[in-house]
Amino acid sequence: MKLPNFDDLILFEDEDFVIINKPPFLATLDERFGGAPNILRLAREKYEDVQACHRLDKETSGALALAKNPAAYRHLAMQFEDRQVKKVYHAVAWGVHQYDGLRVDRSIETTTKGKARLAYKGKPAVTLVRTLKAYARHTLLECQPITGRMHQIRLHLSYLQAPIVGDGMYGGDDFYLSSLKKKFNLKQGEEEQPFIKRFALHARQLTFAKMDGEQVTIEAPYPKDFRVLVETLQQYS
C-alpha cells in the first residue's frame, strides 16, 4: 500500500498530543513479524519521543491519540486506565436492528491465536450500542466501549447477532454489491470483489482531557471505503 503523508492524517495537535485519522490496513505499532510500516514509525519521523496512547486494530480506521512527550503519555494513559476517555465507534452490521443505548455486558478472554472470545471467567467488558440508521439488510451502529478489551466491539456485536460486515473472524460475511443491485454485470472472467475489503469499523470520536484539564472531542471523518459503503446502503434502502 502507498504510505500516507503523516501531516495529512492530523486532526488535532497541540504541544503535547497529536490525534490522527488512522487509515485502514496500517498497524498502530510494530507487529510480531517483520518490519512492516506502521503509524508509530511514521510519527517518529516527525516527532522523536512520540508514543501511541492506545491502539486500533490494523483494519480499523479512525481517531488515534499519540503523545509527544512522556508526561503527556502518562496523563492520557491514566485517563484510559480510569475509563475517563470517551471512545465512539461506527460499525456497519449485518441485519436490521433497533438499539437505543443497549448495554452489552459480556466478559472477554484472549486466546493464543490473536483472537478473543466471550468467556464467563474472562475480563469484564461493557459496550453501549445505539442504532444510527437502519437500511434494507444492514444497520449503521454507534458503539461506545466502556472497557477496552481486545476485539470487544466485534465480539459484542457478534453476540447480538449483528456481526460487522467483512468481519469473517466473528461471523460477519463480506458484502457484495450484486446482493443489492438487480442489474449487476461483471465482465466475462471477472470475479466479484467484496464491496469493502476489511471489517467495517471506524473510530469516530475521541474525548479526553488535555494537560490543562480542558476536555476536547475530536471527530474523525469516514475514510473513502467506509463512506462509500454507507452511501451505497442508503441509496439502495
Rosetta blueprint (number, residue, H / E / L):
1 M L
2 K L
3 L L
4 P L
5 N L
6 F H
7 D H
8 D H
9 L H
10 I E
11 L E
12 F E
13 E E
14 D L
15 E L
16 D L
17 F E
18 V E
19 I E
20 I E
21 N E
22 K E
23 P L
24 P L
25 F L
26 L L
27 A E
28 T L
29 L L
30 D L
31 E L
32 R L
33 F L
34 G L
35 G L
36 A L
37 P L
38 N E
39 I H
40 L H
41 R H
42 L H
43 A H
44 R H
45 E L
46 K L
47 Y L
48 E L
49 D L
50 V L
51 Q E
52 A E
53 C L
54 H L
55 R L
56 L L
57 D L
58 K L
59 E L
60 T L
61 S E
62 G E
63 A E
64 L E
65 A E
66 L E
67 A E
68 K L
69 N L
70 P H
71 A H
72 A H
73 Y H
74 R H
75 H H
76 L H
77 A H
78 M H
79 Q H
80 F H
81 E H
82 D L
83 R L
84 Q L
85 V L
86 K E
87 K E
88 V E
89 Y E
90 H E
91 A E
92 V E
93 A E
94 W E
95 G L
96 V L
97 H L
98 Q L
99 Y L
100 D E
101 G E
102 L E
103 R E
104 V E
105 D E
106 R L
107 S L
108 I E
109 E E
110 T E
111 T L
112 T L
113 K L
114 G L
115 K L
116 A E
117 R E
118 L E
119 A L
120 Y L
121 K L
122 G L
123 K E
124 P L
125 A L
126 V E
127 T E
128 L E
129 V E
130 R E
131 T E
132 L E
133 K E
134 A E
135 Y L
136 A L
137 R L
138 H E
139 T E
140 L E
141 L E
142 E E
143 C E
144 Q E
145 P E
146 I L
147 T L
148 G L
149 R L
150 M L
151 H L
152 Q H
153 I H
154 R H
155 L H
156 H H
157 L H
158 S H
159 Y H
160 L L
161 Q L
162 A L
163 P L
164 I E
165 V L
166 G L
167 D L
168 G H
169 M H
170 Y H
171 G L
172 G L
173 D L
174 D L
175 F L
176 Y L
177 L H
178 S H
179 S H
180 L L
181 K L
182 K L
183 K L
184 F L
185 N L
186 L L
187 K L
188 Q L
189 G L
190 E L
191 E L
192 E L
193 Q L
194 P L
195 F L
196 I L
197 K L
198 R L
199 F L
200 A L
201 L E
202 H E
203 A E
204 R E
205 Q E
206 L E
207 T E
208 F E
209 A E
210 K L
211 M L
212 D L
213 G L
214 E L
215 Q E
216 V E
217 T E
218 I E
219 E E
220 A L
221 P L
222 Y L
223 P L
224 K H
225 D H
226 F H
227 R H
228 V H
229 L H
230 V H
231 E H
232 T H
233 L H
234 Q H
235 Q H
236 Y L
237 S L
